[in-house]
Every structure is written in C-alpha cells, then in structure tokens.
Amino acid sequence: MRFPDFHGEWETKKLGEIMDFKVTNSLSRENLNYEVGAVKNIHYGDIHTKFQTLFNITNEIVPFINDEINVERISDENYCREGDIIFADASEDLNDVGKSIEIINVNGEKLLSGLHTLLARPKSNVFHLGFNGYLFKSNSLRTQIQKESQGSKVLSINIGRISKIELSFPNVQEQGRITALLSLLDERMQTQNKIIEGLKSRKIIVLKQIFDQTLKFKNDEGNSYPDWTRKTLGDISERVVSKNKEDNKNVLTISAQHGLISQLEYFNKSVSAKDVTGYYLLKRDDFAYNKSYSAGYPMGAIKRLIRYDKGVVSTLYICFRFNELVSKTFMEQYFEAGLQNIEIEKIAQEGARNHGLLNIGISDFFNISLILPSFSEQKKIADFLSVLDNSISNEITYLQKLEEQKKFFLRNLFV
C-alpha cells in the first residue's frame, strides 16, 4: 500500500549507521515522584503500559527525579530531544521487548531516559518527526528486534544487537504523509477511549444512584414499586455441587473482563488437571465465585455463565444457581457493582488471605445479606442497565475496528 504520488525504492540502512545512542540512567521508582522536581524521567515500565507511540510531554504524566539525586553531571547531549527514540530494553513478553516511543515534544522541559531504556538519536535530518514512532511498530522491525533479543524468563536487547536491524524508509515527504495518516488514526482511537471511559463512569454513577435508591423507577402504570427487602443469598439460590460425570472438557476460568471463559480461549492452553471429572459442572446462567481477589475485585469476583451451554470449574470456586424469585441479569449487575463486598468482608477471616485466596466458609457465604427490589423492578433495572452496557459494548467494538485498521496500515504501509 502506497500513496499514489510517490514512487521509487525506499532506502535501507542499519540502525547503527544512522542513529547514535546516548547515555541513560538506572534510577528506580524509589528515586522518582509525581509531585515536584526539575527533571523528568522515563521509566521503561511506562513505555510498556501507558505512553503513547508519539510522546508529547504535555499529554503524558511523567515522574520527576527526586531532588536528592544529583543530575548536574549529566551532559546536555543526554537529555531527550524531539525525534529521539526510546526503547524499553527488557520485557517478560517477547511481543514487548524493544517496545519504543518517539519524542515529538518536550515543551522546553528537561527529560531523561531511565532504567532499562536505550536512547537513540538520528544522526541527520533524514526522518520526518513522528515517522520512526510508527516505523518501529511495523511488523518488519518488530520481527527483527524479537530475533535479536536474548534471555529466557526476562528478554532483553542491547545497543549492539539493536544496531544490527535494518530500517527501510522513503523520502521525508512520503514519511510525512504516512505519519499524518497514522497519527490521525491514533487521535481517533484516543477519542474513542475517552468516549468509552465516559460511558463507564456514567454507569458507575447510575449504579450508585439505583442501589442508593436515589434514582427510583416506576411501573408501567406510573406507580412506585414496593420497598426493597433483605434476603440472604441462600434464600434465593442453591449451591451447585454436581460433579463432571460426563467428562466435559470445557474448563472455565474467571476473567474480570470476559467473565466465565474457556481456559483454551483465554490462555490458549489448559491449566487444569488432566482429570476434570471431579470439577463442578455448570450450566448456562449458573454463577461462580472466585475467592481470589484481584484488581477491581477486592473481595473476589462473581460471574455468570453466558458464553457456553455448559462448562466445568475447579472446586475452589463456590457455584450457585438462582431460583425464580430473582432476575439473573439484575443479580449480574448487582455483583458487578460490588454490593456484596461489604457482606463478604464481614465473613472473610482476619489475616486469612493466603496467596490472594480469601478464607470464606460455604455456609457463611450463602448467609450474606442482599437488599433487593421486587422481581418486576429488578427486570426494569436490568433492562435499563443493559442499554448502557450495549452502548459501551458498541463503542468498544468500534475501538477494536480502529485498532485492526491500524494494524492493517502498519502491515502494509511499511516495507
């Protein structure tokens, strides 16, 4: 794929021929802060997790070097400039080793490249600002960097090895066209992320209003629903303890984002025991509670089986099935809002967290108290929240399409 008004072969050079490497530091997170300082510092972890491909310091949250660290000896040559490329030289994941950003704006601030980074600077003006940010995301360069990486558990790449990779690039004018297209796409994706976060924030506010009962619903005749009542989980559900006698191989795990999902689909492999006949067999609309706490789920996650007709889970999970007194969709929203956490915290034994696993008795779990509206109001609330969920899902789907479009361009715009 190429813009129609450009022709001719691209130039190919080894990275070491057209870029110099500057000195970086090895300051850890303990030497950095987000409040005050004269010099900012790029930590390799931030390249992996949060910085944009085209790094504009006015759009990023970058830590300062603590005042007690002496930076007076650092040469001006080693401060970051527009057009510099910063690589993260270490990663546990092959896909991320050598991940990079291009500095496109330092806004007159002092910025250093820090722990586990390589700082490369083009020797002459052969690159359009921003082009290298995308060039180093292309399949060709990523493959070369991965081949040059070393290590087993932690992969790394050094200056000598990364200097060997070959860069193919067109003239500066064509670089500018490519950069403009991809940066516009990035901007649209950033906007899309903000739309999604806005909808998620709105839902959190609405959930609080609903379950605080400051947002009230009326029935179809315009009348108020009955007062909410307290029930124990055991009043409205029964424990599922049916073993996997049919030897179902669809072993499930709980994912914060995807809910109950096949291990093969989620991990690309099974991490279960070879014999799963002793696992619990779940049917569609059953619920499972994972007592391990994780980000966003301080008291563990409760998820509903909606992806498959059947599946099996470890007996470490507490599984249950609701009766006809409640809406399953409403209860799914109830658990996602974390309304059960206060009750679970009461029964989690003090100091009993072992490797992230909460020590919670079965009878105590089914005795937790829930405050619930009538069945008809549950359905109305569930329908209302489903509209919000569908809006979020649609926006996420559109973001995924933009991401696929970017991958397509990165595959086809570069040699």
Phi, psi and omega per residue, in radians:
M1 nan 2.303 -3.099
R2 -2.650 2.592 3.053
F3 -1.159 2.430 -2.949
P4 -1.131 -0.415 -3.060
D5 -1.644 0.273 3.091
F6 -2.132 2.429 -3.104
H7 -2.454 3.074 3.093
G8 1.587 2.813 -3.111
E9 -1.313 2.615 3.025
W10 -1.390 2.625 3.094
E11 -1.431 2.529 3.116
T12 -2.172 2.206 3.119
K13 -2.430 2.649 2.993
K14 -1.305 2.549 -3.080
L15 -0.975 -0.729 -3.111
G16 -1.116 -0.336 3.141
E17 -1.394 -0.463 -3.019
I18 -2.106 0.051 3.104
M19 -2.383 2.515 3.010
D20 -1.821 2.650 3.085
F21 -1.853 2.378 -3.126
K22 -1.863 2.887 -3.076
V23 -1.301 2.374 3.060
T24 -2.006 2.999 3.123
N25 -1.958 3.046 -3.106
S26 -2.126 0.613 -3.115
L27 -1.241 2.304 3.126
S28 -1.491 3.072 3.104
R29 -1.028 -0.528 -3.125
E30 -1.125 -0.390 -3.138
N31 -1.616 0.110 -3.063
L32 -2.156 2.719 3.067
N33 -2.606 2.852 -3.088
Y34 -1.873 0.288 -3.041
E35 -1.916 -0.907 -3.020
V36 -2.617 2.606 3.097
G37 2.847 2.938 -3.128
A38 -1.747 -0.379 -3.075
V39 -2.258 2.339 3.080
K40 -1.693 2.790 -3.004
N41 -2.457 2.331 3.126
I42 -1.657 2.044 3.109
H43 -1.646 2.458 -3.066
Y44 -1.033 -0.547 3.136
G45 -1.078 -0.564 3.132
D46 -1.286 -0.495 3.038
I47 -1.148 -0.687 -3.139
H48 -1.203 -0.605 -2.899
T49 -1.952 -0.507 -2.974
K50 -2.446 -0.434 -3.052
F51 -1.285 2.500 3.092
Q52 -1.267 2.720 3.116
T53 -0.925 -0.829 3.061
L54 -1.707 1.850 -2.998
F55 -1.464 1.942 3.043
N56 -1.963 1.990 -2.996
I57 -1.070 -0.407 3.137
T58 -1.307 -0.276 -3.125
N59 -1.844 -0.035 -3.045
E60 -2.056 2.640 3.039
I61 -1.699 1.903 -3.025
V62 -2.075 2.313 -3.126
P63 -1.262 2.696 3.034
F64 -1.588 2.691 2.952
I65 -1.376 2.341 -3.141
N66 -1.013 2.558 -3.064
D67 -1.054 -0.504 -3.097
E68 -1.272 -0.202 3.103
I69 -1.434 2.188 -3.110
N70 -1.434 2.041 -3.138
V71 -1.965 0.168 -3.047
E72 -1.161 -0.496 -3.101
R73 -1.359 -0.204 -3.066
I74 -1.239 2.211 -3.139
S75 -1.250 2.609 3.080
D76 -1.002 -0.512 -3.135
E77 -1.047 -0.475 -3.018
N78 -1.672 0.011 2.996
Y79 -1.440 2.534 -3.073
C80 -1.163 2.528 3.095
R81 -2.246 2.817 3.035
E82 -1.030 2.341 -3.119
G83 1.701 -0.214 3.088
D84 -1.212 2.601 3.041
I85 -1.947 2.291 3.082
I86 -2.039 2.154 3.129
F87 -1.815 2.448 2.922
A88 -1.459 2.041 -2.983
D89 -1.532 -0.007 -3.116
A90 -2.447 2.554 3.104
S91 -2.870 2.619 3.025
E92 -1.439 -0.187 -3.059
D93 -2.028 2.216 3.137
L94 -1.009 -0.595 -3.109
N95 -1.168 -0.344 -3.065
D96 -1.909 -0.163 -3.135
V97 -1.092 2.333 -3.099
G98 1.283 0.251 3.098
K99 -1.036 2.506 -2.979
S100 -2.406 2.839 2.977
I101 -2.310 2.726 2.996
E102 -1.962 2.316 3.108
I103 -1.378 2.052 3.115
I104 -1.941 -0.226 3.097
N105 -2.788 2.095 3.026
V106 -1.812 -0.098 3.024
N107 0.973 0.549 3.125
G108 1.327 0.065 -3.129
E109 -1.535 2.800 3.078
K110 -1.562 2.200 -3.055
L111 -2.417 2.308 3.123
L112 -2.055 2.718 3.069
S113 -1.711 2.219 -2.899
G114 -1.918 -2.495 -2.996
L115 -0.936 2.323 3.090
H116 0.939 0.758 3.059
T117 -2.242 2.750 2.986
L118 -2.099 2.302 -3.108
L119 -1.925 1.936 -3.108
A120 -1.920 2.409 -3.131
R121 -2.242 2.153 3.090
P122 -0.988 2.450 -3.076
K123 -1.325 -0.482 -3.120
S124 -2.530 3.058 -3.060
N125 -1.443 1.065 -3.138
V126 -1.716 -0.054 -3.084
F127 -2.131 2.428 2.984
H128 -1.306 2.435 -3.116
L129 -1.017 2.172 3.130
G130 1.758 -0.364 -3.079
F131 -1.096 -0.771 -3.096
N132 -1.134 -0.506 3.087
G133 -0.969 -0.733 -3.141
Y134 -1.482 -0.603 3.120
L135 -0.980 -0.727 -3.106
F136 -1.372 -0.022 2.986
K137 -1.696 -0.131 -3.076
S138 -1.222 2.703 -3.102
N139 -1.024 -0.711 -3.090
S140 -1.048 -0.860 -3.105
L141 -1.275 -0.659 3.116
R142 -1.085 -0.708 3.131
T143 -1.120 -0.746 3.124
Q144 -1.095 -0.765 -3.132
I145 -1.119 -0.729 3.134
Q146 -1.095 -0.665 3.132
K147 -1.179 -0.521 -3.123
E148 -1.499 -0.170 -3.107
S149 -1.286 2.710 -3.112
Q150 -2.276 2.784 3.058
G151 2.052 2.962 3.120
S152 -1.985 -1.319 3.133
K153 -1.266 -0.741 3.076
V154 -2.021 2.155 -3.140
L155 -1.618 2.561 3.141
S156 -2.554 2.826 3.051
I157 -2.445 2.479 -3.113
N158 -1.997 3.089 -3.085
I159 -1.064 -0.752 -3.113
G160 -1.043 -0.744 -3.093
R161 -1.324 -0.733 -3.105
I162 -1.226 -0.407 3.117
S163 -1.181 -0.333 -3.101
K164 -1.385 -0.349 -3.026
I165 -1.202 2.615 -3.077
E166 -1.751 2.303 3.116
L167 -1.872 2.208 3.022
S168 -1.890 2.289 -3.064
F169 -2.623 2.567 3.110
P170 -1.517 -2.972 3.091
N171 -1.220 2.919 -3.019
V172 -1.068 -0.616 -3.124
Q173 -1.123 -0.781 3.131
E174 -1.193 -0.649 3.055
Q175 -0.987 -0.721 -3.130
G176 -1.092 -0.688 3.128
R177 -1.156 -0.752 3.130
I178 -1.104 -0.776 -3.127
T179 -1.099 -0.731 -3.128
A180 -1.084 -0.760 -3.128
L181 -1.101 -0.861 -3.066
L182 -1.238 -0.582 3.125
S183 -1.234 -0.604 3.050
L184 -1.112 -0.700 3.105
L185 -1.133 -0.723 3.089
D186 -1.067 -0.745 3.123
E187 -1.068 -0.713 3.123
R188 -1.135 -0.667 3.107
M189 -1.171 -0.671 3.088
Q190 -1.113 -0.724 3.081
T191 -1.083 -0.720 -3.141
Q192 -1.108 -0.693 3.074
N193 -1.067 -0.685 3.118
K194 -1.157 -0.666 3.091
I195 -1.065 -0.794 -3.126
I196 -1.118 -0.802 -3.139
E197 -1.115 -0.620 3.093
G198 -1.113 -0.751 3.108
L199 -1.151 -0.698 3.108
K200 -1.125 -0.704 3.106
S201 -1.130 -0.691 3.107
R202 -1.081 -0.723 -3.132
K203 -1.123 -0.703 3.122
I204 -1.037 -0.751 3.127
I205 -1.110 -0.783 -3.124
V206 -1.127 -0.734 3.103
L207 -1.006 -0.774 3.140
K208 -1.087 -0.745 -3.133
Q209 -1.133 -0.677 -3.130
I210 -1.168 -0.861 -3.033
F211 -1.431 -0.260 2.911
D212 -1.430 -0.178 -3.106
Q213 1.109 0.510 2.966
T214 -1.509 -0.382 2.995
L215 -1.861 1.942 -3.056
K216 -1.914 2.610 3.141
F217 -1.893 2.680 3.061
K218 -1.981 2.703 3.078
N219 -1.377 -3.134 -3.059
D220 -1.122 -0.359 3.100
E221 -1.576 0.018 3.123
G222 1.490 0.189 -3.122
N223 -1.705 2.729 3.116
S224 -1.243 2.616 3.056
Y225 -1.421 2.842 3.085
P226 -1.085 2.828 3.098
D227 -1.074 2.622 3.085
W228 -1.225 2.618 -3.103
T229 -2.212 2.744 3.132
R230 -1.597 2.381 3.062
K231 -2.393 2.664 2.943
T232 -1.512 2.774 3.107
L233 -1.044 -0.600 3.129
G234 -1.189 -0.425 3.109
D235 -1.176 -0.519 -2.975
I236 -2.038 0.070 -3.124
S237 -2.612 2.909 3.039
E238 -2.254 2.590 -3.123
R239 -1.260 2.449 3.060
V240 -1.738 2.042 -3.141
V241 -2.239 0.238 -3.136
S242 -1.131 2.187 -3.137
K243 -1.424 2.839 -3.030
N244 -1.447 1.157 -3.108
K245 -1.198 -0.412 -3.141
E246 -1.466 0.005 3.132
D247 0.998 0.802 3.061
N248 -1.125 2.295 -3.065
K249 -1.699 0.040 -3.120
N250 -1.445 1.401 -3.100
V251 -1.374 2.230 -3.045
L252 -1.845 2.671 2.974
T253 -2.291 2.802 3.121
I254 -1.693 2.132 3.050
S255 -1.950 2.406 3.135
A256 -1.015 -0.711 -3.075
Q257 -1.488 -0.688 -2.993
H258 -1.807 -0.096 -3.132
G259 1.287 -2.535 3.093
L260 -1.306 1.990 -3.028
I261 -2.401 2.569 3.134
S262 -1.020 2.368 3.086
Q263 -1.055 -0.652 3.128
L264 -1.102 -0.656 -3.139
E265 -1.308 -0.639 -3.037
Y266 -1.484 -0.784 -3.092
F267 -1.767 -0.138 -2.996
N268 1.131 0.305 3.060
K269 -2.894 2.872 3.083
S270 -1.658 2.316 3.112
V271 -1.952 0.332 -3.109
S272 -1.618 3.055 3.016
A273 -1.164 2.746 3.129
K274 -1.138 -0.698 3.129
D275 -1.688 1.942 -3.100
V276 -1.915 0.296 3.138
T277 -1.214 -0.334 3.101
G278 -1.544 -0.038 3.121
Y279 -1.301 2.841 3.060
Y280 -1.362 2.412 3.101
L281 -1.713 2.084 3.137
L282 -1.824 2.610 3.027
K283 -1.971 2.840 3.127
R284 -0.871 2.370 3.127
D285 1.397 0.001 2.954
D286 -1.270 2.783 3.137
F287 -2.046 2.633 3.075
A288 -2.369 2.450 3.140
Y289 -1.958 2.094 3.059
N290 -1.669 2.022 -3.049
K291 -1.326 -0.027 3.082
S292 -1.396 2.272 3.113
Y293 -1.526 2.572 -3.109
S294 -2.612 3.106 -3.114
A295 -1.000 2.171 -3.130
G296 1.517 -0.185 -3.121
Y297 -2.346 1.258 -3.053
P298 -1.125 -0.396 3.117
M299 -1.979 0.436 -3.113
G300 1.500 2.905 -3.053
A301 -1.987 2.408 3.040
I302 -1.971 2.148 -3.057
K303 -2.270 2.666 -3.117
R304 -1.804 2.446 3.104
L305 -1.423 1.881 -3.132
I306 -2.221 -0.208 -3.085
R307 -1.429 -0.524 -3.012
Y308 -2.339 2.793 3.071
D309 -1.257 -0.606 -3.141
K310 -2.544 2.792 3.058
G311 -2.995 2.901 -3.141
V312 -2.158 2.590 -3.134
V313 -2.329 2.777 3.084
S314 -1.048 2.620 3.109
T315 -1.271 -0.040 3.004
L316 -1.227 -0.406 3.099
Y317 -1.366 2.570 2.965
I318 -1.705 2.085 -3.046
C319 -1.958 2.555 -3.118
F320 -2.719 2.854 -3.069
R321 -2.332 2.219 -3.112
F322 -1.359 2.614 3.039
N323 -1.529 -3.007 -3.026
E324 -1.396 0.041 -3.127
L325 -1.382 -0.222 -3.070
V326 -2.317 2.732 3.033
S327 -1.513 2.177 -3.138
K328 -1.112 -0.648 3.121
T329 -1.157 -0.682 3.077
F330 -1.091 -0.801 -3.106
M331 -1.135 -0.584 3.070
E332 -1.064 -0.773 3.094
Q333 -1.147 -0.674 3.139
Y334 -1.025 -0.829 -3.112
F335 -1.225 -0.656 3.121
E336 -1.141 -0.505 3.083
A337 -1.309 -0.180 3.104
G338 1.307 0.373 -3.075
L339 -1.187 -0.331 3.126
Q340 -1.444 -0.176 -2.990
N341 -1.106 -0.675 -3.140
I342 -1.083 -0.734 -3.141
E343 -1.195 -0.696 3.139
I344 -1.175 -0.661 3.125
E345 -1.059 -0.559 3.135
K346 -1.145 -0.554 -3.045
I347 -1.763 -0.193 3.081
A348 -1.245 2.137 -3.046
Q349 -1.139 2.425 -3.120
E350 -1.038 2.252 3.092
G351 1.229 0.269 -3.041
A352 -1.693 0.113 3.125
R353 -1.255 2.019 -3.089
N354 -2.166 1.910 -3.097
H355 0.993 0.668 3.093
G356 1.441 0.056 -3.087
L357 -1.795 2.149 3.123
L358 -1.356 2.434 3.117
N359 -1.626 1.722 -3.048
I360 -2.261 2.185 3.125
G361 -1.279 2.599 -3.118
I362 -1.054 -0.870 -3.086
S363 -1.132 -0.654 3.097
D364 -1.106 -0.703 -3.124
F365 -1.086 -0.801 -3.109
F366 -1.323 -0.105 3.101
N367 -1.716 0.044 3.132
I368 -1.144 2.577 -3.037
S369 -1.666 2.346 3.104
L370 -2.171 2.444 3.067
I371 -1.829 2.144 -2.941
L372 -2.264 2.531 3.001
P373 -1.397 3.108 3.073
S374 -1.132 2.833 -3.107
F375 -1.027 -0.731 -3.107
S376 -1.167 -0.630 3.095
E377 -1.259 -0.622 3.057
Q378 -0.965 -0.795 -3.122
K379 -1.120 -0.707 -3.133
K380 -1.140 -0.747 3.113
I381 -1.114 -0.778 -3.129
A382 -1.070 -0.745 3.122
D383 -1.103 -0.736 3.134
F384 -1.082 -0.815 -3.120
L385 -1.224 -0.515 3.107
S386 -1.129 -0.575 3.086
V387 -1.100 -0.759 3.097
L388 -1.111 -0.758 3.131
D389 -1.071 -0.708 3.127
N390 -1.121 -0.675 3.098
S391 -1.092 -0.779 3.118
I392 -1.103 -0.781 -3.128
S393 -1.070 -0.728 3.128
N394 -1.103 -0.720 3.141
E395 -1.204 -0.634 3.085
I396 -1.145 -0.712 3.104
T397 -1.061 -0.728 3.124
Y398 -1.141 -0.689 3.088
L399 -1.070 -0.728 3.128
Q400 -1.087 -0.635 3.092
K401 -1.161 -0.683 3.076
L402 -1.115 -0.701 3.127
E403 -1.124 -0.708 3.094
E404 -1.146 -0.654 3.112
Q405 -1.106 -0.715 3.121
K406 -1.123 -0.755 3.109
K407 -1.035 -0.684 3.120
F408 -1.075 -0.796 3.134
F409 -1.123 -0.725 -3.139
L410 -1.127 -0.522 3.085
R411 -1.303 -0.571 -2.928
N412 -1.945 -0.263 3.132
L413 -1.525 -0.276 -3.088
F414 -1.984 2.579 -3.120
V415 -1.288 nan nan
